[in-house]
Amino acid sequence: MASSHSTLLDQIQSPADLRRLSRSQLKTLASELRQCVVDTVSQTGGHFGSNLGTVELTIALHYVYDTPHDRIVWDVGHQTYPHKILTGRRSQMHTLRQLGGIGGFPRRDESEYDAFGTAHSSTSISAALGMAMASKLKGETRKAVAVIGDGAMTAGMAFEALNNAGVAHEGSNADVLVVLNDNDMSISPPVGALNKYLARLMSGKFYDAAREGAKHMLRGAPPLFELARRFEEHAKGMVVPGTIFEEFGLNYVGPIDGHDLDSLIPTLENLRDKRGPQFLHVVTKKGFGYAPAEDDPVKYHAASGKFDPALGFPKSAPAKPTFTQIFGQWLCDMAEADPRLVGITPAMREGSGMVEFHKRFPARYHDVGIAEQHAVTFAAGMACEGLKPVVAIYSTFLQRGYDQMIHDVALQNLPVVFALDRAGIVGADGPTHCGAYDIAYIRCIPNMSLLAPSDEDQCRKALTSAFRQNHPVAVRYPRGAGVGTTPEAGLTELPWGRGEVRRRGGTVAVLAFGTLLHPALAAAETLDLTVADMKFIKPLDEALVLELAKTHDALVTLEEGCVMGGAGSAVAECLAAAGVSMPILHLGLPDVFVEHGDPAKLLALCGLDAQGIERSIRQRFFPGPSA
């Protein structure tokens, strides 16, 4: 939604239009662009504070670099709303994160300005370096820029890429700029002024020429050259925190104020003209320019829905507890009961429901940063010493720790619990966050068990059951609330490996895994189906499967995960091993990436709401006119 006063922004259909503005107009443009972000997110929901913090940086990058010829890769990508607005998508921002609308993250199929699709963190340096190297090999003259946040820099992949960038520089002079968007520190005015001066000085041609000239003259006197080199490193180290990046082989510049266009633009212009890998450290503030977001950046990280910009985010109305909240309460209760429990999260304290646990058990809470591989092996190390780690992690992010789950946890049969939040469709965050694959990628691992509770009470019991095993177990549960079942107090377990029949019906039986049990029960009323709540994907309740196969003419499996290799495949394997041949229909997520949109609408499009389940079963097993 455009503001009525956005006269400069009205002129911008592409970065080429932006580059025709005078430098003096850019501050006004920044104000209009920031208001446009506020107006948009207040109507659509979405990431908020991070986008307000990158307004000036986005303007400066597109002003200095010749995009889309030059490549900009945004790490994670939840800070790219200003980028989308400036690259021809302003008129589409009212569709942001909605079904059929533009995505909340960069997508190559959405715009030529989205050089690389992102949404999982810490990939930008690798991608930008690959682009820079490809340009060299193809004989093209183009620049590549990676914009990465301080949080994303905690991942090992970012440092692997930095290491490779230094090595690549030695061989082929790859022209890549890494911009560290640091929004976790502040610069007081005196230090800011000093660093602004140093950044412009160190990125300028005079400093560069003087440094190279001195090196040339001193090479004839090795002791003096080494003394000068060490002096330069230590002198820079006293005033800038860039020594580590220099050791990787990158020329470090900064830190500079990421909201100061008068500092950003000339520094970027200097770095653009340099050869080889460069590193620019900019400091920004989440929520910059919108007071409520500046005061509470955690709360204003993202808006879940519409809000009045004049009032800020509304207070949350009482609602059914989410599965995340059920997990958070269970974690505290189990920690109270068992001192061996430790909680681990890869930088998702709020998202995984661990705030209260952190407050009550700070010594047993471990946020390892955006480092999923480390989180899993860290848990394995703790388990080796007799502790009982619970790794709270989104289904889509556990994919990043898959090797560690196999080799460091499962192979050693260590009692680690994986609490898999956001299993299944997640909605507006789209395919990068969809928990579609955990059933398929976990159930094939020896020693691993996997539970899929169908409601809140079962979720609490499933977590207790998992924790009390002496081998690795994952419990998957979806985003948001369930049907509203009140969990029993206490720490009761489920009968291990046992499902239960929830409804007895006619000739077709539905084996439901997880929360899709409830639309299955609704469909069963119309078609007179038997419905079983399977609860366990591994170990599968094979006795129940075979009993239902014996007493019915056909089976239907139902899961909110990919059909290929999923729970339905486990049922088919069970039947094949027992020599049972019968019709079976597998319902689940199709072999496509599920797009962003309202979760209920997406489930309906996948045929996984009550009407879709009924329709699929009727077409397969009850052909003919509908009742």
N, C-alpha and C positions, 0 to 999 in steps of 0.2 A: 504494500500500500504506500503510495508516494505522498509525501508531505506537500502542501500547497506552495511552500516557499522554496522548493528544491529546484531553483532555476538552473544552477550549474549541473546538477545531477541529471536534469532533463536533457542536457546536451550530450550525455555520455551513452553511446550505444556500444562502444568497444574501447579498449585501451588506446587505440589510435586517436580517438577523440580526447581522451584524457591527456595524451602527450601534446595536444595542441593548446592546452591551457597554460597560462603563465604560472610561474612558481608562486606568485602572490595569491593566486586563486585557489591553491590547493588546500589551504587551511579551511576556507569556506566549504569546499567540497567535502572535506573530512567531516565537518559538522553535519552536513546534509546526509552524507552516507551513513553516519552513526545513527541519525534519526530514522533513516529508512530501515536499518536493521532492527531498531526498537519497534517500529510500526509493524514490520513483517512478523517478527517473533511473537508479538502480542496477539496476533491473529491466528498464527499457525502452530505455535509452540516450537520447540527446538532448542539447540544449543545457543546460549546467550552471552554469558560473560566472556568467553574466549573470542567470540566474534567482535564484540565491542573493543576488545584489547588489540585487535590486529588491523584496525581501520587505516591508521597512518602507514603502517608497514605495507599493507596491500597497495595503497596508492603509490607509495614510493617505488615498490618493485615494478609495477606496471608502467610507471612514469619513466624509469631508468632503462628497463629491459624491453627489448623488441619482441613482446609476446604477440602471437603464439610461436613465432620463429624461435625465440629463446624459450627454454622450458622452465616452468616453476612447478615444483613438486611440494605439495602441502602435506606434512606429516599428520597422521590421523585424519585430518580434513574437517574436523568439526569447527574450525575457525575460518571457513571459506565463504561465508555468506557475503561479506564485502566483495570478495573475488567474483562470486557469481553475479552480483549486481553490476559490477563494472564490466563484465564480459558478456553483456547482451541478454541477461536473463532477469532483468529487473521486473519486466512485465509478467514473469512467471512465478515470482516469489510468493504470491498468494497460494500457490499449489505446493509449497515446500513440504516434503516428507509425506504428502498425501498420495493416495492411490492414483496413478496416472500422472502425477506431477513430478517436479524436479526433485532430485535426491538431496539428502542432507550432507552428503560427502561428495568429493570430486568423482566424476565418472567420465571415462574416455568416450563413451557413447553418447554423452550429453552435450559436450562442447569441445571444440578443438583447443580451448584454453585449459582444459583439464588434462594436463600432460600425463598424469598417472592416477589410476584409481586407488584411493586409500580409505581407511577407516580403522584398521588395526595399526598400532603405533610403531614407530621406529624403523620404518621401511624407506623413508625419503632419501637418505644419504646414499643407500645402495642403488636405488632407482636413478637418482640424478647422476651419480657417478657412471652408471651404465650408459645413460644417455650421452654424457660427455665423451666417454670413450668411443661410443658408436659414431659420434660426429667426427672425431679425429680419424677413425678408420675409413669413413666415407668421404673424407676430404671436405667436410662442411664446416663453416664458421658459425657456430652458435654457442650460446652460453647455457649452462644448466644451474639452477638454484634449488637447493633443498631447504625448506623452512621447517625446523624441528623444535618442539618445545622442551623445556627443561625436564619435564616428566618423562618424555619419550627418550631422553638421553640416558635414562637409567637402564635401558635395555642393552643387552650384550650385542645385539645386531647393529646398533648404531656405532658402537666402538669397533666392531669388525669392519664396517664400511669405512670408518675414519682411517683405520690401519691400512686398508687397501688403497684408499685415496692417496696416502703418502707414498706407498709403493708404486702406484700407477704414475704418480707425478715424476718419479725418478726415470721411468721408461718412456713416457709419452706426453707428459705435460697436459694432463686433462684439465680443461677449464671448468671447474665446478666451484660454486660458492655455497657454503653451509651457513645458514642464518639460524643461530640459536635464539629462539624467542623465549626469553627468560622472564616469566611473570611471577617468580617466587622470591624476588629480592627487590629492595628499594634503593634508589640512589639519592642521597641527600644533595641539596643544591651545590655545595662546594665540590664534592666528589664528582657529581654529574658534570659540572663545568670542566673539571680537569680531564675527565675521561672523554668528553666530547672533543676537547682540544687534542688529546693524545690520539684518538681514533682518526681524526682528520689528518693529523701529522703522519701517523704510521701508514695510512692508506695512500698518502700522496706521492707524487713522482719525485719530489725533492728528497724525501727520506729514503725512498727506494734507491734512487741514484747514488745518494751519499753512502748508503750501506753497501751497495754492490761495488762502488768505487773503492771504498776502504778495504773490502775483502780482496779486491784485485791487487791493491798495493801491498797488503800485508802477507799475501800468499808466499812472497819471497822470503819472509821471515816467520817460519812456522810458530815459534814460541809466542811472538807478538800477535799473530793471527788467532791462536787458541785463546790467548788472554782477552783479546777484543771480543771474540765470540762469547766467551763466558760472561764477560762484563755486560754485553747486550742482553743475554738471557736473564741475568740476575736483575739488571736494571728494569727490564720490562716486568719481571716477576714481582717486583716491589710495588708496582702500580696497577698491574692488570693481572687477572687470574687466568692467563692464557698459556702458561707453560706447558700444560699437558697437551694442548692442541698443537703447539709448536713441535713438541716431541713426536707427534704423529706425522709431521711433515707439512702441516698447514700453516699458512701465515695468519696469525690471530690478530684481530682488530676489535677493539671495544673494551668494556661495555659502553654502549651509547643509549640515549633515551629513545625508545621505540615510538614515542608519541611526538617527537620533535622532527618535523619534516625538514627544517633547515639543517639538521645534522644528518638525518638519514639519507637524503638525496645526494649530497656531495660525496658522502662516504661510499654509497653504492656506486656512484659514477666512477670513483677511483678504483674500486674493486672490480668493476666490470671490465676495465681496461687492463687488468693484470692477467698474467698467464699463470696457469697452474692452480692448485687447490687453495682456496681462501676460506677463512672462518670469521664471520661477523657475529659478535655477541650484542644483541639488543635487549633492553629491559623494558617490558611493558607491564601494564596492570590490567588484570581481568576486570571486565565491567567498566573500563575507563569511560568517563563521560556520563555515566548513569549512576547516580549516588547509591541507590539501594544495592546495585550489583557490586560496586566498589566496596561497600561496607560488609557484604556477606557473599564473597565469591563462591563459596561452596553451595549455598542455597541457590544462587543465580547462575550456576553452571548451565542449567538447562531449564526451560519452561515446559511443563507437561501439557499445557493447553493455553487457552486464551487468558489474557489478563489486561487490566487497565494500566497503561504506562504511567499514568499520574499517581496510581496507588501502589504499584508494584505487584508482586505475586500475591494472590489471595491466600489466606490461611486455609490449610487443608481441612476439609470437612470430614467428620467422622465417617468411616467407611469400613467395609470388611477388611480384615488384615490380609496383607499380601503373603505369598509364599516366602518372600524374602524376610518379612517380619516374623513369620513362623520360625524360620531358620534362626534368626537372631535371638529370639527368646529361648529356643531349644539350646543354642550354643551356650548361653549364660547358665541355664539350668544344668546342663551336663557338666559344665566347667565347675559348678558348685559341688556337684556330686563326685567328680573324678578329677583329682589334681594333676593327672597325667595329660589332660587335654590341653593342647595348644592350638591357637587359631592363626592361620596364615592367609594373607590376601596379596595379590599382585596389584596394589594401588587402587583397590576398589572397596574401601572401607564402607562408604555410604551405600554404594550400589549393591553390595552383598549383605547389608544389614548387620554390620559388625560394630556400629558406633557404641552401643551399650556395653558390649563385651570389652571393647577397648577401655572404656571408663572403669569398668569393674575389675578387669583382670589385665592391667597394662603390661605386667611382666610376661604374660602368656600370649600377648598379641604381637604379631609380626607382620608389618607391611613391608614387603621386599621391593616395592617399586614395580614399574612395568617390566617385569622380568619373570615371565611365566615358567620358562625352563628352570631357572634357579629356584622358583617357589616349589616346584615338584621335587627336585633333588634335595633341597633344603629340608623338606618334610621327610624325605627318605632318611636323611642323616639323623633327624630327631627320632624317628621310629626305631632306628638301629639301637638307640640308647634307652629304649623303654618308654618313650613318650607316645602319646596318641594324637598325631597331628590331624587337624581338619583343614583342608585346603578349600576355601570358599572362592569359586572361580566361575565365570560365565562359560557356558558350553562352548561358545565360539572361540574363547580365548584358551581353553584347555588344548585345543588343536595345536597351539604353539609349543606345548610341553609334551607332545605325544611321545617322542623318543625317550624322554625322561620317565614318563609313566610306564613305558614298557620295560626299559632296561634298568632303571634305578629303583622302581617301586615293585612292579609286578614280578619281574624275574627273581627278585629277592623275597617276594611274598611278604611285603611289609604292610603292617596294618595302618594304612593311610586312608582317610575318608575324603572323598571328593564331593563337595556340595555344589552341584551344577545348576546354577541359576540360569534364567533365560533359555531353558531348553525348549525347543520348538520355535514357533513364530514369535517374533518380537515386535513387529509393527513398523513404526516410523523409521527406525534405524536401518531397516532394509536387509539385503542379503548378506552384507558383511558381518552382521550381528545375529543372524538367524541361527538358532541352535538346532540345525537339521541333521547333524552327522554323528552326534555322540553315541547313539545306540549302535550304529554300524562300526564305529572305530573303537569302541570299548569292548563290545561283546566277543570280539575275535581274540582278545588278549587272555592267555592262560592266567589263572589265579584271580582274575578280576571278577567281581560281581556288580550287577547294575539293577537298581530298583527304580520303579516309576510309580510313585503314589498318585492316587486319583483325587485326593482332597487334602485339606489342611490337617485333619487328624491323622490321616495315613502318612503325611509328610513327616510329622513329628515322630511317629512310630518308626518310620523307615530310617530316619536319621539315627535314632537310638539303636535300631537293629544293626545298622552299618557300623556304628561306633563300637559295638560289643563283639564284632567279629575279630578274628586274628589274621586277617588277610585284607588286601585292598578292596574297597567297595566305593562305588559312585552312586549318588542319589540324584536323579534329575527331576527338576520341577520348573514350571513355566514362569514367565514374567506376570506380575499382577496378582489379582485375587482369584480364589477358586469359587466353589459354590456356596461357601459360607459355613462349612462345618466347623463347630467349635472343638478344638483339640482337647483331648483328655489331659487332665493334670497328671503329673508324674512322668516317669520315663519307661513307658511300656513298649515292649517289642512286638513286631509282627511275627507270626509263625514263619520260620525261615523257609523260603522257597515255595510257599503255598499261596495259590490264588483262591478265589471263591466265586461261586455262581451267585449273581445278584438277582437274576430273573430267569425263571424257567418258561420256555415257550415252545414253539413248534419245531420245524425241521431244520432250521438254520441257527447256528450258534455264532455269536460275535465274541471274539477274544480281544478285550480292550486293554491297552497298556497305557496307564496314565490318565490324565484328566479328560480325555475324550470318552471315557466311560459314560459321562453324563449325557452328551448328545446321543450316544449309542442307546442308552436306556429310553430316551425320548423316541427315537426311531423304532425301538422295539415294541412300543405300545401300539403302533400302527400295523406293523408287520408280524407281530406275535413272535418275536425272536427270543432265544435264550441269550443272556448276556453274562459273561464272566469278567470279573475284575482280576486281571492276571497279577498285578502288583510287582512281580519279579520278571525281568527280562532274562537275567542270568543270575542264579540258576533258574531255568524255566521249569514251571510246574508241569513236567511231562505227563504225570499221571492224570492231571486234569485235562490236558490236551487230548490224550488218548481216550479218556472217558467221554469227552464231548464228541470226538470223532466217531466213536462207536454208537452213540445214541442220536446222531444227527446225520442228515444227508449232505450237508455242506458247512464249511467254516468260513468265517470272515475275520481277518485280523485288522486291527485298528490302532494306529500310533501317530503321534505328532512328531514324526521324524522321517527321514528319507526311507522310501520303500526298499530301495536296493540295499541289501545287507542288513536290514533292520530286524525288528522283533518278529515281523511276519515271516521273514526268512528263517528265523530260529524255529518257528512252528512248523514250517514246511520241511526243515531238516529233521525235526523230531518225527514227523509222520513218515518220511522216507526211510529213516533208520529202522522204524518199526514195521516197514513193509505195508503201510496203509496208503491206499490211493483213493483220493476223493476230491471233489471240487473245492477249491479254496480261492477266496478273493482277498487280495491285499489292498488295504486302504491306508494311505499316508501321504507324505509330501512327495510331489512328482519329481522327476529327474530334471528339474530346472532350478535356477536360483529364484527364490520367492522374493518379489519386489517389496518396496516399502508401502505402507498404508495402514489403515485401521486393522488391528488384529482380527476382529470378528469378520470383517469383509474379506480378509485374506483367507481365513479358514473356510469361508463360504465358497470362495473362488476355487479353492483346492478340494472342494467337496467334502469337507470335514466338519461341517455343522450338522445339526440333526436332519435337516432337509436333504442335504447332500448325501449323507450316509444312507438315509432311506432310499433316495433315488438310485444310488449305485447298487444297493442290494436288490431293489425291486427289478432293475433292468437285468441283472445277472440271474437271479433265482426265481423271480415272480413276473415273468414277461406277460404282457397283455394289458388290458385297460386298467387304469388305476381305480382303487376303491373310491 
